Amino acid sequence: MRLVFYAILALIIYYLLRGLWRPKPRGEDAREFEDELVKDPVCDTYIPKDKAISVKIGNKRVYFCSKECKERYLEEMKRRRR
């Protein structure tokens, strides 16, 4: 009876430890766990790329945390061009 108890206990410990040391998912599965962070050039805030407001300027895409930051950035770009 003791042997059965120890075997069951060993299996429970094995499954618990295996769950803790799972390798990180790669490819499409990794997207569920990781959001790419982008930096707002106006207020230096990092935000998830999928929640950011973006605008394409030339060949570069710029990301913002809010409409206000986007407008401030575009105004600054206009002033610099003058």
Secondary structure, DSSP 8 states (H G I E B T S, - for coil): -HHHHHHHHHHHHHHHHHHHT-----GGGGGGT---EEE-TTT--EEEGGGSEEEEETTEEEEESSHHHHHHHHHHHHHHH-
